[in-house]
Amino acid sequence: MTSEETVDVVLIGGGIMSATLGSLLSRLQPDWSIRVYERLGRVAQESSNPWNNAGTGHAALCELNYMPEAPDGSVSAAKAVQINEQFQVSRQYWAHLVEDGSLPEPRSFINSTPHMTFVRGKANIEYLKKRVKALEGQPLFAGMEYTEDLDTIAEWAPLLAKKRNPKAKVAATRIESGTDVDYGALTVQLMRDLESRGASIRTDHQVTWLKRQEDGTWRIRVRNLVGGNVHTVRARFVFVGAGGGALALLQHSGIPEIRGYGGFPISGQFLRTTNPKLVAQHQAKVYGKAAVGAPPMSVPHLDTRVVDGETSLLFGPYAGFTPKFLKTSTWFDLPFSIRTHNLGPMLQVGLRNFDLVKYLVSELLASREKKMAALREFMPTAKTEDWELITAGQRVQVMKKDPEKGGILQFGTEVISGADGTIAGLLGASPGASVSVPIMLEVMGKCFPDRMGEWEPKLREMIPSLGTNLSDDPEAAAESLARTAAVLQLTPSTALVAK
């Protein structure tokens, strides 16, 4: 082993979360030393890789799972508004980095792409009407259009309407100011800027063990996967942003806050086409409704994607199962994650989510033609030969203790932090990358509460709406959306700009 050194911050994992936290801390505390460890040969190769996620700037403009219908038939906008507020925080921070030259040409990572919903059948149309009504008057959703006219849908997204039965009952919404985000490119650019600010980024390095020391620092064991040598480093603060690998490392840390947490891995596949004739006929992200029992990440959608400047179409996802927590990890991830403190909650989740198990089994048994049939519900003219099947990234749904039910399946992203604020980690999935900035602000608030007051002026400079809700102030919402759209070279919300 080499000699031990001490750094202020260690970020485990080279994805969008570590990149975002490092970016923020390097600006707020430029005197802090920051070290990033990534076990793969490059950053942004797991969940942040553009082909391992749908690239949606999750602002709840089109994702129906953020506004589920309650048992009494009502539809609440609260969750959707919250997600949009969080996305605006990320968008403001990205715009700030573009303005100060820290991020390059914005179209290298974010592009305007209308966000649409599309449903079929009387019941789903009634639901969509309720959703539209619930969002009326919400400043961040201004400009939403609704139609049940197939000709109008054909104008918005021709592939949805071509050769569809003209008598079919369908409905759609559209907001033109939606976005497609290449989180891989964004992560690489953030890491590059972080490195230019003095951080050390070490790829092919895997953190295998960490333990809190009596002086409050963390002793971390790291293996160089190229040479095989092992070294240890001490850190005053550790962030575990290792995606599916975070659960195991947090368990290794021994912090009591991780007790009762488990993970349920779900893999996914997409159909992709680069046929220029098809790509030219569809410029939108179109979301439908999830099947009964399907997890939120399995909401079907037909998307425009822009990756490395090339445009393609993506449809899916098709859920699957593997015990791996990462695409490049081991088949023993799931069994090795089971502890006495989380076995009970995990069993309770299994018993209470039979619909999910049934759904996953049906997805695993689905043939190529059955997958194409699902696509044809969106795009009636889809031909098998135009589409290739690609494997998306792994997602690990959080399972945790619940005082009433014993255990619950937690959708979304969850911050786990030690009581003394020296360690934090992230579990869960969607909306994930889209709300990376507010999530990292949450981490900072939990782990550095005594510094937030000192950091606030700089944070407000970078994120003008910090601590407020844009949805409470239509003028502020309009100004923020218009300003960030101009900086990021995005389509503005015409309804807001007009006001």
Secondary structure, DSSP 8 states (H G I E B T S, - for coil): ----EEEEEEEES-SHHHHHHHHHHHHH-TTS-EEEEESSSSSS-STTSGGGS--B---SSS-GGGS-B-TTS-B--HHHHHHHHHHHHHHHHHHHHHHTTSS--GGGTEEE--EEEEEESHHHHHHHHHHHHHHTT-GGGTT-EEE--HHHHHHH-HHHHTT--TT--EEEEEETT-EEE-HHHHHHHHHHHHHHTT-EEEESEEEEEEEE-TTS-EEEEEEETTT--EEEEEEEEEEE--GGGHHHHHHHHT-GGGTT-EEEEEEEEEEEE--HHHHTT--SEEE----TT--GGG--EEEEEEETTEEEEEEEEEEE--S-SSTTS-TTHHHHH--HHHHHHHHHHHHH-HHHHHHHHHHHH--HHHHHHHHHHH-TT--GGG-EEEE---EEEEEEEETTTEEEEE-SEEEEE-TTSSEEEEEE-TTGGGGHHHHHHHHHHHH-TTTHHHHHHHHHHH-TTTTS-GGG-HHHHHHHHHHHHHHTT----HHHHH-
